[in-house]
Amino acid sequence: TTSFSSTTGPSNKVPDQILFYNLIAPKWTTDKSTSIVNQTVTFPVQSSIYSLSFDPSFKQSLYFYCQGCLDTTLYYGVRFYINGGNNGGQNLVYDVMVNGSAVSEASVVLSTAIGSLPANTWLLVELNFTNMPLGLYDGIRLVGNLNAVQPLVYLENIKLLGRDAPLDPSSSGGSTTGAPPLIGVYVDALSSTWTDKSNAVHRLDATSPVYAGSFSIAYSPSNGQSLWFACEQCINTNIYNGITMWVHGGPFGKQQIVISLMSGQNIVSGSTISLSNLTINGSIPANTWSQINTTFVAPIGIYDGFQITDPTNTIQNTLYLDDIFLTYKPAVASSTTGGSKVSPSPTPTFAPTCTVGANGCPCQVGAFCNAGNRCINGVCIRQTDFVNASPSLLHLILPQYFIFLFVLTLQLL
């Protein structure tokens, strides 16, 4: 399967998040676009099998959406290739979105930044999040800036750019909306990026008791059964420190429960922590809400969610959970600075200090670049962007190859 994030370099480096490379990344969707979006365009393409297209006529939009997935403490900008097709001349606006609205500080009129799109040319565009408050956003949008017919626009290799380290909102590295943001797992409902795979008797909409909001989770921790909240590769312990939640023991209390990280369908060895031991007197108190803050003890890695389990294999009384969040590790400000960059491809321009062979710098077509990067159209691109996509490319290319051989055989006969 295709991997949608590159490998890390320094221990605190946040991996780039690929949104589209031959196909859209898991958790992301273009369903909220107002334009029809074609994700399997075979021409033009910049470096892969497929690009995508959308119609910006009469202010229609392309919207890459994933609720709360764009975290500006982790990502400093977005980078993509864009092509104006045979006609060019399109006038577009770029937005960062939250709760269905554009963030005013992030809007960029592309015709002002790069002019109208040239025809039959791929441009490499990088737009940074510098002027935005730090926090969680729901994606990016490109929208036509004219109430008139415009030609199709093509995009490829769209990614969020990871910071050198997660940004501390309390530092001087950027504006902030208050306390460091938390990643919500359950706040009145399970977050849209998470899946409930629990085998225990439970409810996600209990109305009493409730710590905050309208609902809590009612869970009967009996016979070794679990609450299991899954989210593919969403817990990176380089970035996240642990899980915080509120727990209520009901009228009886004293339940014993443990929490474990998951890798696929399996509990991660060495990751299990007793939640009961983190509460007053080593057991969950009755008739009151208590906050539990855990710190991950698993090896550094990327995991697929967590289970809360009854370790006693007995029948225990129902307990209640509310406001479950992932918490960040203490972090330093990223050294990445702001601004927006645009350079053309396939005949790019480079900064005077650009070193031949370095990522994003010039190279001879077909050669390998520094640190295993790949030379594509005269520019060094991270090798991981292409290696990670190779299984998908093979299953697309091989069937076409065998069809060609079959047709050729028929012609020879």
KATAZI-V517328 format. One record per helix or strand of 2 or more residues. SS is the DSSP state (hx for helix, st for strand). FROM is the first residue (numbers start at 0). TO is the last residue. If there is no record, write none. Layout:
ss=SS from=FROM to=TO
ss=SS from=FROM to=TO
//
This chain:
ss=st from=16 to=19
ss=st from=36 to=40
ss=st from=50 to=54
ss=hx from=56 to=58
ss=st from=60 to=70
ss=st from=74 to=82
ss=st from=91 to=97
ss=st from=100 to=101
ss=hx from=103 to=105
ss=st from=107 to=108
ss=hx from=109 to=112
ss=st from=121 to=127
ss=st from=135 to=143
ss=st from=151 to=161
ss=st from=182 to=185
ss=st from=194 to=195
ss=st from=201 to=205
ss=st from=215 to=219
ss=st from=225 to=235
ss=st from=239 to=247
ss=st from=257 to=262
ss=st from=265 to=266
ss=st from=272 to=273
ss=hx from=275 to=277
ss=hx from=279 to=281
ss=st from=288 to=292
ss=st from=301 to=308
ss=st from=317 to=327
ss=st from=339 to=344
ss=hx from=369 to=371
ss=st from=373 to=375
ss=st from=378 to=380
ss=hx from=383 to=386
ss=hx from=389 to=411
//
